[in-house]
Amino acid sequence: MQINNDGTLSYTPDADFNGTDTISYTVSDGQDVDTAEVTVTVTPVNENSGKDDPDIVNGTEGDDRLLGGASADQINGLGGNDLIKGAAGEDTIFGGEGNDTLEGGSGDDYLAGGAGVDSLNGGQGDDGLEWGGSEDVYNGDVGRDVLVVATGSNVGSDLLPTLKGSDIEAIDLENTSSEALNVTFMDIIELSSKSDTLLEQLLGKSAAESATIYGDGSDTVNLAGDSAGTWSLSESVNDGVNDFDVYEFVDGSSNVLATLAIDDDISVTLPVA
């Protein structure tokens, strides 16, 4: 253990050590004295130095700062208010309990905040951000990013109005029980600052404001009416796995303001004219 000139500590474990270590320290202002402990977790170094080897990194029940490496890491924050960065590789990051900040970095990552008020940032790559509640913040960042509504979430019809997020190109309802989403054309515009690139490829044309919803026969999407235009079924496409019905929101001058591809297993209701 070394105390640096700026007051920070540098910890260097003994060679071949892995496990937990405890640092006790005392601070004083000249009058009062306080003593505390910090627990450091040292994960074993993989003897094979290949960058493709996956690592598992576990935090503690305290407030941790965890950083993944170049491989496909699984990082578990456990308890506490954690800062977890995935770096390169296709990482899986679980925040656990506490108010956590998760950053996927580069690669196609999966982020789940867990209990608490969390912030999820996918970074570069096509990422999955797991819905953990309306208090969490979801930022897909660069790539085609999917908001995954996991089993038992029961988001109800107010998912999109309460969603705090940006740069999300798709919503996945396939792992949930029956869900009924209300969707307005403004929801599509606010969901992502850019279009769903996969949908553009399937359509063979640009779609300035677009998104995709995955689901099954137990799900329903209600396309809400708006005085700015009307929803209508445009065409059907297939991504090689799923069939989608494509709906366009068109204004009175025939301008397409929003495009939404919906899994054809989902029941869709259009506003009554």
C-alpha positions as CSV (number, residue, x, y, z in Angstrom):
1,M,0.0,0.0,0.0
2,Q,1.3,3.4,-0.9
3,I,0.0,6.9,0.0
4,N,0.4,9.2,-3.0
5,N,1.1,13.0,-2.8
6,D,-2.4,13.8,-3.8
7,G,-3.9,11.9,-0.9
8,T,-5.0,8.8,-3.0
9,L,-3.9,5.3,-2.3
10,S,-2.2,2.8,-4.7
11,Y,-2.8,-0.8,-3.9
12,T,-0.5,-3.5,-5.4
13,P,-1.3,-7.2,-4.4
14,D,1.4,-9.7,-3.8
15,A,2.3,-11.9,-6.8
16,D,-0.2,-14.7,-7.5
17,F,-2.6,-13.3,-4.8
18,N,-6.4,-13.4,-5.5
19,G,-9.3,-12.9,-3.1
20,T,-10.2,-10.1,-0.8
21,D,-8.0,-7.8,1.2
22,T,-8.9,-5.2,3.8
23,I,-7.4,-1.8,4.2
24,S,-7.9,0.0,7.5
25,Y,-7.3,3.8,7.6
26,T,-7.7,6.7,10.0
27,V,-8.3,10.3,9.1
28,S,-8.0,13.3,11.5
29,D,-8.6,17.0,11.2
30,G,-6.4,17.6,14.3
31,Q,-9.2,17.3,16.7
32,D,-11.5,14.4,15.8
33,V,-10.4,11.0,14.5
34,D,-12.4,8.6,12.4
35,T,-11.4,5.0,11.3
36,A,-12.9,3.0,8.4
37,E,-12.1,0.0,6.2
38,V,-12.1,-0.6,2.5
39,T,-12.4,-4.1,1.0
40,V,-10.5,-4.8,-2.2
41,T,-11.3,-7.8,-4.4
42,V,-8.5,-9.1,-6.5
43,T,-9.6,-11.5,-9.3
44,P,-7.2,-14.2,-10.5
45,V,-5.1,-13.4,-13.6
46,N,-5.9,-15.8,-16.5
47,E,-2.8,-17.9,-17.1
48,N,-3.7,-17.9,-20.8
49,S,-3.1,-14.3,-21.9
50,G,-5.2,-14.6,-25.0
51,K,-7.6,-11.7,-25.4
52,D,-10.5,-13.9,-26.3
53,D,-10.7,-15.7,-23.0
54,P,-13.8,-14.6,-21.0
55,D,-13.4,-13.3,-17.4
56,I,-15.8,-13.2,-14.5
57,V,-15.4,-10.2,-12.3
58,N,-17.4,-9.9,-9.0
59,G,-17.8,-6.8,-6.9
60,T,-18.6,-6.6,-3.3
61,E,-21.6,-5.4,-1.2
62,G,-19.9,-2.0,-1.1
63,D,-19.5,0.8,-3.7
64,D,-17.2,-0.7,-6.4
65,R,-15.4,0.6,-9.5
66,L,-15.1,-2.4,-11.8
67,L,-13.4,-2.4,-15.3
68,G,-13.6,-5.2,-17.8
69,G,-10.8,-6.1,-20.2
70,A,-10.5,-6.9,-23.9
71,S,-12.3,-10.3,-23.6
72,A,-16.0,-11.0,-23.3
73,D,-16.4,-10.3,-19.6
74,Q,-19.2,-11.1,-17.1
75,I,-19.2,-8.4,-14.5
76,N,-21.4,-8.6,-11.4
77,G,-21.6,-5.5,-9.2
78,L,-23.6,-7.1,-6.4
79,G,-24.5,-4.6,-3.7
80,G,-23.6,-1.0,-3.4
81,N,-23.6,2.0,-5.8
82,D,-21.2,0.7,-8.4
83,L,-19.5,2.1,-11.5
84,I,-18.9,-0.7,-14.0
85,K,-17.2,-0.3,-17.4
86,G,-17.1,-3.2,-19.8
87,A,-14.3,-1.9,-22.2
88,A,-13.9,-4.1,-25.3
89,G,-15.5,-7.5,-26.0
90,E,-19.1,-8.7,-25.8
91,D,-19.7,-8.1,-22.1
92,T,-22.6,-9.0,-19.8
93,I,-22.9,-6.6,-16.9
94,F,-25.2,-6.9,-13.9
95,G,-25.4,-4.0,-11.5
96,G,-27.2,-5.9,-8.7
97,E,-28.6,-3.9,-5.8
98,G,-27.9,-0.2,-5.5
99,N,-27.8,2.8,-7.7
100,D,-25.4,1.7,-10.4
101,T,-23.8,3.2,-13.5
102,L,-23.1,0.7,-16.3
103,E,-21.1,1.4,-19.4
104,G,-20.8,-1.3,-22.1
105,G,-17.9,0.2,-24.0
106,S,-17.2,-1.3,-27.5
107,G,-18.7,-4.6,-28.5
108,D,-22.2,-6.0,-28.5
109,D,-23.0,-5.9,-24.7
110,Y,-25.9,-6.8,-22.5
111,L,-26.6,-4.5,-19.5
112,A,-29.0,-5.1,-16.6
113,G,-29.1,-2.6,-13.7
114,G,-31.0,-4.7,-11.2
115,A,-32.6,-3.2,-8.1
116,G,-32.1,0.5,-7.5
117,V,-32.0,3.6,-9.8
118,D,-29.5,2.8,-12.5
119,S,-27.9,4.4,-15.6
120,L,-27.2,2.2,-18.5
121,N,-25.1,3.3,-21.5
122,G,-24.4,0.7,-24.2
123,G,-21.5,2.5,-25.9
124,Q,-20.4,1.3,-29.3
125,G,-21.9,-1.9,-30.7
126,D,-25.4,-3.5,-30.9
127,D,-26.4,-3.6,-27.3
128,G,-29.2,-5.0,-25.1
129,L,-30.4,-2.8,-22.3
130,E,-32.7,-4.6,-19.8
131,W,-35.7,-2.6,-18.6
132,G,-35.5,-2.2,-14.8
133,G,-38.1,0.4,-14.2
134,S,-39.1,4.0,-15.2
135,E,-36.6,5.5,-12.8
136,D,-33.6,4.1,-14.7
137,V,-31.9,5.9,-17.6
138,Y,-31.2,4.1,-20.8
139,N,-28.8,5.3,-23.5
140,G,-28.1,3.0,-26.4
141,D,-25.4,5.2,-27.9
142,V,-23.7,4.0,-31.1
143,G,-25.1,0.9,-32.8
144,R,-28.5,-0.8,-33.1
145,D,-29.6,-1.0,-29.5
146,V,-32.5,-2.9,-28.1
147,L,-34.5,-2.3,-24.9
148,V,-35.2,-5.7,-23.5
149,V,-38.3,-6.1,-21.3
150,A,-37.5,-9.2,-19.3
151,T,-39.8,-11.8,-17.7
152,G,-41.9,-10.4,-14.9
153,S,-41.4,-6.7,-15.8
154,N,-45.1,-6.0,-16.3
155,V,-44.4,-2.7,-17.9
156,G,-48.0,-2.0,-18.9
157,S,-49.2,0.6,-21.4
158,D,-47.0,3.4,-20.1
159,L,-43.6,2.0,-21.0
160,L,-42.8,4.6,-23.6
161,P,-44.3,7.7,-21.9
162,T,-42.2,7.0,-18.8
163,L,-39.0,5.8,-20.6
164,K,-36.0,7.9,-19.8
165,G,-33.7,7.1,-22.7
166,S,-32.3,7.8,-26.1
167,D,-30.6,6.1,-29.1
168,I,-32.8,3.0,-28.8
169,E,-33.8,1.4,-32.1
170,A,-35.9,-1.6,-30.9
171,I,-38.0,-2.9,-28.1
172,D,-38.1,-6.7,-27.3
173,L,-41.2,-8.0,-25.5
174,E,-40.7,-11.6,-26.4
175,N,-39.7,-12.8,-22.9
176,T,-42.6,-11.2,-21.1
177,S,-46.1,-12.2,-20.2
178,S,-48.8,-10.4,-22.2
179,E,-48.0,-6.7,-22.6
180,A,-50.1,-3.9,-24.2
181,L,-48.2,-0.9,-25.3
182,N,-49.7,2.4,-26.3
183,V,-47.5,4.0,-29.0
184,T,-47.7,7.5,-30.5
185,F,-45.7,8.8,-33.4
186,M,-43.9,11.1,-31.0
187,D,-42.8,8.1,-29.0
188,I,-40.9,6.8,-32.1
189,I,-39.3,10.2,-32.7
190,E,-38.2,10.5,-29.0
191,L,-37.1,6.9,-28.7
192,S,-34.1,7.3,-31.0
193,S,-32.1,10.2,-32.4
194,K,-31.4,8.0,-35.5
195,S,-33.3,5.4,-37.5
196,D,-33.3,1.7,-37.0
197,T,-30.6,0.7,-39.4
198,L,-31.8,-2.9,-39.7
199,L,-35.2,-1.8,-40.7
200,E,-33.8,0.6,-43.3
201,Q,-31.9,-2.4,-44.8
202,L,-35.0,-4.5,-44.9
203,L,-37.0,-1.6,-46.5
204,G,-34.3,-0.8,-48.9
205,K,-34.7,2.9,-48.2
206,S,-34.0,5.5,-45.5
207,A,-36.5,6.0,-42.7
208,A,-35.7,9.2,-40.8
209,E,-37.6,8.2,-37.6
210,S,-38.1,4.5,-37.2
211,A,-38.1,1.7,-34.6
212,T,-38.9,-2.0,-34.3
213,I,-41.0,-3.9,-31.7
214,Y,-40.4,-7.7,-31.2
215,G,-43.1,-9.8,-29.4
216,D,-45.4,-12.7,-29.6
217,G,-49.1,-13.5,-29.8
218,S,-49.8,-12.5,-26.2
219,D,-48.7,-8.9,-26.8
220,T,-50.7,-5.9,-28.1
221,V,-49.6,-2.6,-29.6
222,N,-52.1,0.2,-29.7
223,L,-51.2,2.9,-32.2
224,A,-52.6,6.1,-30.9
225,G,-54.3,8.7,-33.0
226,D,-52.9,12.2,-33.5
227,S,-54.1,15.3,-35.3
228,A,-50.7,15.6,-37.0
229,G,-51.4,12.6,-39.2
230,T,-52.6,9.0,-39.5
231,W,-51.2,5.5,-39.1
232,S,-51.5,3.0,-41.9
233,L,-50.1,-0.4,-42.8
234,S,-47.4,0.1,-45.4
235,E,-45.8,-3.3,-46.2
236,S,-44.4,-6.5,-44.6
237,V,-40.8,-7.5,-44.3
238,N,-38.7,-10.4,-43.0
239,D,-35.3,-10.2,-41.3
240,G,-34.5,-13.9,-41.9
241,V,-36.1,-14.9,-38.7
242,N,-39.2,-12.9,-38.0
243,D,-41.9,-11.4,-40.1
244,F,-42.8,-7.7,-39.5
245,D,-45.7,-5.5,-40.5
246,V,-44.5,-2.0,-41.2
247,Y,-46.7,1.0,-40.2
248,E,-46.1,4.6,-41.3
249,F,-47.4,7.8,-39.7
250,V,-48.2,10.2,-42.6
251,D,-49.2,13.8,-42.4
252,G,-51.7,15.6,-44.6
253,S,-49.0,16.4,-47.2
254,S,-48.1,12.7,-47.5
255,N,-44.8,13.1,-45.6
256,V,-43.8,10.1,-43.5
257,L,-43.1,11.3,-40.0
258,A,-42.4,8.0,-38.3
259,T,-42.0,4.3,-39.3
260,L,-42.6,1.4,-37.0
261,A,-42.0,-2.3,-37.7
262,I,-44.0,-4.6,-35.5
263,D,-43.6,-8.4,-35.1
264,D,-46.5,-9.9,-37.0
265,D,-47.3,-12.1,-34.0
266,I,-48.3,-9.0,-32.1
267,S,-51.9,-7.8,-32.2
268,V,-52.1,-4.3,-33.5
269,T,-55.0,-1.9,-33.1
270,L,-55.3,1.3,-35.2
271,P,-57.1,4.4,-34.1
272,V,-60.7,4.7,-35.2
273,A,-61.0,7.3,-38.0
